[in-house]
Amino acid sequence: MKHTYHIHGMTCNGCRSHVEETLSKVDGVSNATVSLEKAEATIEMESHIPLETFQKALKEDGGRYSIHKQGEHHHHPESKKESQPKGKGTGTFYCPMHCEGDKTYDKPGDCPVCGMDLVEEQKLSNSSTEQWTCPMHPEIVKDEPGSCPICGMDLVPMQPEASAEEKNYKKLLKKFWIATAFTLPIFLIAMSEMLNDNPLYEVMQQKYWNWVQFALSIPVVFYATWMFFERAYKSIKTWNLNMFTLIGIGSGVAWLFSVVGMLFPDVFPEQFKTESGAVHVYFEAATVILTLVLLGQLLEARAHSKTNSAVKELLKLAPNKAIKIVDGEEVEVNIDDIELNDILKVKPGDKIPVDGIITEGNTSIDESMITGEPIPVNKEEGDKVNSGTINGNQSFLMKAEKVGSDTLLSQIIHMVNDASRSRAPIQNLADRVSAYFVPTVVIISLITFVVWAIWGPEPAYVFALVNAIAVLIIACPCALGLATPMSVMVGVGRGAQNGVLIKNAEALEKMNKVNTVIVDKTGTITEGKPTVEKIGSFSKSFSENDVLNYIVSLNTNSEHPLAEATVKYGKEHNAEILKSTNFSAVTGKGVEAQINNNKVGLGNPKMMEYASAELTEEMLDEAKQFQKKGKTVSYLSVGDSVVGYVVIGDKIKETSAKAIKELQSKGIDVIMLTGDNQETAQAVASEVNLADFKASMLPENKLKEVEKLQANGKVVAMAGDGINDAPALAKSDVGIAMGTGTDVAIESAMITLVKGDLHGIVKAKNLSNAVMKNIKQNLFFALVYNTIGVPIAAGVLFPFFGILLSPMIAALAMSFSSVSVIANALRLRRVNI
């Protein structure tokens, strides 16, 4: 009998194998196979087993996964969608090693897989309103300054609540000082044994000093570092073996050995005893190890706060207040109170509160915090402005078009957070190694004990115990696990500061391998701000004014940049807007509608063919004169006749030629694919020194070209900004969207360039190279560290050089290994892209 069920809550291969093992252990199950991709479990059973039995088994295993019949959709209590903060929650928390993919939690704690402290996602607060309270009566909270209604004292600004990150650091710092205060005297007592005339023994015998060490160790073990043993127990119970498994076993064995030796000295052979007859205890080793590990966690917590510093800097860009124009009056409002279409006033030096469009005035705006470009950008009426950017020395009025979470700044922060939590494919290598790491280290530790106990010098068992503990302590799977996510987090933040938004870690890794870049023309190589240069007529029945009226009437329904240019031109020349019906856009060709009972079409030659309107040689020759200068010509058909045309110019971006040259210097092939005609494409390609291009490309042609290149072994990045680019963007190995383009293009892409110029591709390539290099450095460091450290701790150098590694030195080395990986990743904050 075989049944298939849906499994909810799995995020990684470790989850899959764990669920499979749990279901296989249910009585009556002959075989259980779980698929992570399909989120399904196929269970073979001797006779029917109620679904409730499987649900109970998963619940008793920790409740992280749920099982139900196919077709039913139950929300798991810890699923991402339901992991948002509740009440006054400080944010969303996730594991820095991404053990469970992008799974998040609504409160701080330990990762159930690796045991590490969960990290708080940085994001804009739900409310940026400043509040005021009474220093004598904290229950009084007001939205504005004033006096306390109870005691009359002036209200003071409320201090923002410390982040979970800061709270965790302070908690660890407090425990570290307590651990240090009790560990230091234990260490001094133990080290005094090395003195010939130990003054402590004049006070009392060694066995009594052992009791003092025991008493001093209790606060260290059972308070300051007890969390390590809790994590170790949890890891063994769930069989998610990790760093804390090794620390718990190593330091726990040392401490328990000491307690037993102190209480029952007669059960140990003579080689474990000192000259006084007391068993040699290792309270100092256990407490020093635990304190050093705690120091490592403390340094790691502080270093973690720097890895997402880019997001924190972006958060600071969001202003709290704005000036709203209400009935002609200026009213200061909270940022949360701004609504769509509100008119706002931005004064010199102020941060722009939301995304919008300038309705009155002109200014220069510093957009460096979002685009990475230091030169202020001149803005005039009709231009778009973004939240968080800084106004220059002129006041202006703007209309709010995007507020709250829809603003560019909010979207950037959201994208950076999502990308920071994503997994790069290279991380699978570390995951595969880590899966076997801890069991292998435990086996090596046992082998070390046996080898030293049999062949080691006297006291053999003492050497065996100490070296076995050193092996457990020095091994650090966390350094391996942190190697990739730390570099990704810092790299993604660095990209955001330079206007390069990375959707996920996979994009960073793939961009490193890209050897072919396909670029669109309009809005990618060119500015995407077309202007009408001429209206022409082919028919005596249609004057140039008639042609303009038809073109504007048709294009009022379209959102294409070329259409906006003609509508703007028509308004400036008082064009008459004729009533149009049955409007439709013909992808890659143009638009059509019914005007004055006539079928009207506007677009390229393929649109004229679609409209059954014939273009004569004379018409094409007249158009070529403009196209050879890089202009775009769109034809107007009424019925089955081509009656006129419009010439549109689009200036080439100043950075395009330089960016293409830089990409080519890196050995990357750059190809331009455009829907425009051959002559226009040739003119643009010549100006940017681009030899490889194809014209008259429909969306499906661009898609096929990407597929063709990929079939030839090329790793393709596609850069575009329009709806017609979306299929090719999605199909390419790395889709790159211009931030000035359409939402569809941005949604289809893996990388978005905020400024929307080709130099952003160079930045993305440089960033990708730097991040992948950093990841490989981290992986090399972690692997070499463990490859060298474990054998040394096992004592391989002792026969040749007489060198042994103290468990305490091993603990110090282990603690700093993870910190070193994070420190190396932090170097990406200063990388020049």
LINNORGI-V545625 format. One record per residue. SS is DSSP state (H for helix, E for strand, L for the rest). PHI is phi in whole degrees, -180 to 180 (999 if undefined). Layout:
<<SS;PHI> <SS;PHI>>
This chain:
<<L;999> <E;-132> <E;-130> <E;-115> <E;-125> <E;-93> <E;-111> <E;-116> <L;110> <L;-80> <L;-130> <L;-151> <H;-67> <H;-64> <H;-61> <H;-58> <H;-66> <H;-68> <H;-63> <H;-59> <H;-67> <H;-63> <H;-69> <H;-66> <L;-81> <L;-67> <L;-56> <L;96> <E;-88> <E;-90> <E;-163> <E;-134> <E;-123> <E;-116> <E;-110> <L;-71> <L;-62> <L;-89> <L;55> <E;-127> <E;-125> <E;-103> <E;-117> <E;-99> <E;-137> <L;-67> <L;-143> <L;-58> <L;-114> <L;-59> <H;-58> <H;-59> <H;-66> <H;-69> <H;-62> <H;-66> <H;-62> <H;-70> <H;-68> <H;-68> <L;-81> <L;133> <L;73> <L;-81> <L;-126> <E;-132> <E;-130> <E;-156> <E;-66> <L;-60> <L;96> <L;-88> <L;-126> <L;-106> <L;-84> <L;-75> <L;-61> <L;-113> <L;-68> <H;-59> <H;-65> <H;-107> <L;-101> <L;-76> <L;-63> <L;-113> <L;60> <L;-102> <L;-57> <L;-87> <L;155> <L;-104> <E;-117> <E;-147> <L;-81> <L;-65> <L;-96> <L;54> <L;-59> <L;-117> <L;67> <L;-97> <L;-63> <L;-127> <E;-131> <L;-96> <L;-152> <L;-68> <L;164> <E;-107> <L;-65> <L;-69> <L;-99> <L;-101> <L;84> <L;-74> <E;-63> <L;-68> <E;-105> <E;-86> <L;-73> <L;-86> <L;-156> <L;-65> <L;-70> <L;-63> <L;-139> <L;-100> <L;-70> <L;-80> <L;-120> <E;-126> <E;-142> <L;-91> <L;-65> <L;-94> <L;-132> <L;-62> <L;-72> <L;-84> <E;-131> <E;-124> <L;-86> <L;-147> <L;-66> <L;166> <E;-117> <L;-73> <L;-69> <L;-95> <L;-111> <L;85> <L;-69> <E;-65> <L;-72> <E;-120> <E;-61> <L;-74> <L;-76> <L;-62> <L;-66> <L;-61> <L;-69> <H;-61> <H;-62> <H;-69> <H;-62> <H;-64> <H;-62> <H;-65> <H;-65> <H;-65> <H;-63> <H;-61> <H;-67> <H;-64> <H;-66> <H;-65> <H;-61> <H;-65> <H;-61> <H;-91> <H;-75> <H;-58> <H;-64> <H;-62> <H;-63> <H;-67> <H;-63> <H;-66> <H;-70> <H;-64> <H;-65> <H;-80> <L;-79> <L;-65> <L;-111> <L;-68> <L;-65> <H;-66> <H;-73> <H;-76> <H;-82> <L;-160> <L;-71> <H;-60> <H;-63> <H;-78> <H;-66> <H;-61> <H;-68> <H;-65> <H;-60> <H;-60> <H;-64> <H;-68> <H;-76> <H;-60> <H;-63> <H;-69> <H;-73> <H;-96> <H;-129> <H;-61> <L;-122> <H;-61> <H;-60> <H;-66> <H;-72> <H;-62> <H;-66> <H;-64> <H;-62> <H;-64> <H;-66> <H;-74> <H;-63> <H;-92> <L;60> <L;-100> <L;-68> <L;-150> <H;-56> <H;-72> <H;-61> <H;-68> <H;-65> <H;-62> <H;-67> <H;-63> <H;-72> <H;-65> <H;-62> <H;-62> <H;-71> <H;-65> <H;-58> <H;-66> <H;-64> <H;-64> <H;-63> <H;-75> <H;-84> <L;-129> <H;-64> <H;-72> <H;-81> <L;-101> <L;-68> <H;-60> <H;-65> <H;-87> <E;-105> <L;-88> <L;-63> <L;-79> <L;94> <L;-84> <E;-71> <L;-69> <L;-99> <L;-125> <H;-62> <H;-68> <H;-64> <H;-61> <H;-73> <H;-65> <H;-58> <H;-65> <H;-68> <H;-68> <H;-64> <H;-63> <H;-62> <H;-60> <H;-65> <H;-65> <H;-65> <H;-66> <H;-63> <H;-69> <H;-66> <H;-57> <H;-64> <H;-87> <H;-68> <L;-109> <H;-63> <H;-62> <H;-67> <H;-62> <H;-66> <H;-64> <H;-62> <H;-69> <L;-72> <L;-73> <L;-75> <L;-93> <E;-123> <E;-150> <E;-104> <E;-107> <E;-90> <E;-122> <L;53> <L;82> <E;-103> <E;-87> <E;-125> <E;-80> <E;-129> <E;-72> <H;-59> <H;-72> <H;-91> <L;-78> <L;-118> <L;-56> <L;72> <L;-64> <E;-96> <E;-120> <E;-110> <E;-115> <L;-91> <L;-55> <L;83> <L;-79> <E;-81> <L;-74> <L;-75> <L;-143> <E;-79> <E;-173> <E;-132> <E;-72> <E;-105> <E;-157> <L;103> <L;-146> <E;-165> <E;-120> <E;-126> <E;-83> <L;-107> <H;-61> <H;-68> <H;-112> <H;-98> <L;82> <L;-95> <L;-75> <L;-80> <L;-59> <E;-107> <E;-73> <E;-128> <L;-136> <L;-54> <L;99> <L;-81> <E;-88> <E;-131> <L;-120> <L;-62> <L;90> <L;-79> <E;-112> <E;-72> <L;-84> <L;-106> <L;-129> <L;-79> <E;-154> <E;-105> <E;-140> <E;-104> <E;-72> <E;-111> <E;-138> <L;-129> <H;60> <H;-74> <H;-87> <L;-69> <H;-59> <H;-60> <H;-64> <H;-65> <H;-63> <H;-61> <H;-62> <H;-66> <H;-64> <H;-62> <H;-64> <H;-66> <H;-65> <H;-91> <L;-82> <L;-108> <L;-83> <L;-55> <L;-64> <H;-68> <H;-62> <H;-62> <H;-63> <H;-64> <H;-65> <H;-66> <H;-63> <H;-61> <H;-105> <H;-66> <H;-62> <H;-57> <H;-65> <H;-64> <H;-62> <H;-64> <H;-62> <H;-63> <H;-66> <H;-62> <H;-58> <H;-61> <H;-64> <H;-62> <H;-69> <H;-67> <H;-89> <H;-109> <L;-75> <L;-72> <L;-75> <L;-77> <H;-59> <H;-68> <H;-67> <H;-59> <H;-61> <H;-66> <H;-63> <H;-71> <H;-64> <H;-67> <H;-61> <H;-61> <H;-64> <H;-76> <H;-74> <L;-66> <L;-137> <H;-68> <H;-67> <H;-59> <H;-69> <H;-69> <H;-83> <H;-54> <H;-82> <H;-62> <H;-65> <H;-65> <H;-63> <H;-61> <H;-68> <H;-63> <H;-63> <H;-64> <H;-64> <H;-62> <H;-61> <H;-68> <L;-112> <L;77> <E;-113> <E;-97> <E;-100> <L;-75> <L;-156> <H;-64> <H;-60> <H;-62> <H;-62> <H;-69> <H;-69> <H;-61> <L;-63> <L;-99> <L;-63> <L;-124> <E;-139> <E;-119> <E;-102> <E;-124> <L;-82> <H;-94> <H;-69> <H;84> <H;-115> <H;-80> <E;-93> <L;-71> <L;75> <L;-120> <L;-67> <E;-132> <E;-77> <E;-107> <E;-163> <E;-113> <E;-126> <E;-124> <L;-104> <L;-129> <L;-68> <L;-78> <L;-125> <L;-75> <H;-60> <H;-68> <H;-65> <H;-60> <H;-62> <H;-59> <H;-66> <H;-63> <H;-66> <H;-61> <H;-71> <H;-82> <L;-64> <L;-93> <L;-106> <L;-106> <L;-66> <H;-54> <H;-65> <H;-66> <H;-62> <H;-65> <H;-70> <H;-65> <H;-62> <H;-63> <H;-63> <H;-65> <H;-67> <L;-109> <L;54> <L;-68> <L;-87> <L;-89> <L;-88> <L;-70> <E;-126> <E;-135> <E;54> <E;-69> <E;-153> <E;-98> <E;-102> <L;-53> <L;78> <L;-125> <E;163> <E;-136> <E;-147> <E;-166> <E;-103> <E;-133> <L;52> <L;65> <E;-112> <E;-82> <E;-116> <E;-127> <E;-143> <E;165> <L;-85> <H;-56> <H;-68> <H;-70> <H;-64> <H;-65> <H;-63> <L;-89> <L;61> <L;-111> <E;-88> <L;-93> <L;-86> <H;-61> <H;-62> <H;-63> <H;-66> <H;-65> <H;-63> <H;-69> <H;-62> <H;-61> <H;-85> <H;-65> <L;-66> <L;-94> <L;87> <L;-88> <E;-102> <E;-117> <E;-111> <E;-101> <E;-111> <E;-117> <E;-125> <L;69> <L;-109> <E;-120> <E;-87> <E;-109> <E;-172> <E;-154> <E;-132> <E;-103> <E;-125> <E;-105> <L;-140> <L;-65> <E;-74> <L;-63> <L;-62> <L;-88> <H;-62> <H;-62> <H;-64> <H;-65> <H;-62> <H;-63> <H;-65> <H;-64> <H;-65> <H;-68> <L;-88> <L;83> <L;-99> <E;-78> <E;-112> <E;-125> <E;-99> <E;-117> <L;-137> <L;-81> <L;-73> <L;-77> <H;-61> <H;-65> <H;-64> <H;-62> <H;-62> <H;-64> <H;-67> <H;-62> <H;-65> <H;-67> <L;-104> <L;56> <L;-113> <L;-85> <L;-102> <E;-153> <E;-137> <L;-109> <L;54> <L;-94> <L;-79> <H;-53> <H;-70> <H;-69> <H;-64> <H;-62> <H;-64> <H;-66> <H;-62> <H;-62> <H;-64> <H;-65> <H;-65> <H;-65> <L;-90> <L;87> <L;-83> <L;-100> <E;-107> <E;-109> <E;-117> <E;-114> <E;-159> <L;-136> <L;-117> <H;-59> <H;-69> <H;-91> <H;-56> <H;-60> <H;-70> <H;-61> <H;-69> <H;-80> <L;-64> <L;-64> <E;-136> <E;-89> <E;-121> <E;-103> <E;-77> <L;-64> <L;-87> <L;-93> <L;-84> <H;-62> <H;-64> <H;-64> <H;-64> <H;-67> <H;-81> <L;-97> <L;-96> <E;-132> <E;-121> <E;-100> <L;-58> <L;-73> <L;80> <L;-126> <L;-66> <H;-64> <H;-63> <H;-67> <H;-61> <H;-61> <H;-62> <H;-66> <H;-63> <H;-64> <H;-60> <H;-61> <H;-66> <H;-67> <H;-65> <H;-63> <H;-66> <H;-62> <H;-65> <H;-62> <H;-63> <H;-63> <H;-62> <H;-61> <H;-65> <H;-68> <H;-67> <H;-56> <H;-72> <H;-63> <H;-86> <H;-64> <H;-63> <H;-61> <H;-63> <H;-63> <H;-72> <L;101> <L;-67> <L;-85> <H;-62> <H;-63> <H;-99> <H;-123> <L;71> <L;-97> <L;-125> <L;-105> <L;-65> <H;-55> <H;-70> <H;-66> <H;-62> <H;-65> <H;-64> <H;-63> <H;-63> <H;-63> <H;-83> <H;-66> <H;-67> <H;-64> <H;-65> <H;-63> <H;-66> <H;-61> <H;-66> <H;-63> <H;-65> <H;-63> <H;-66> <H;-64> <H;-109> <L;-68> <L;-91> <L;-113>>
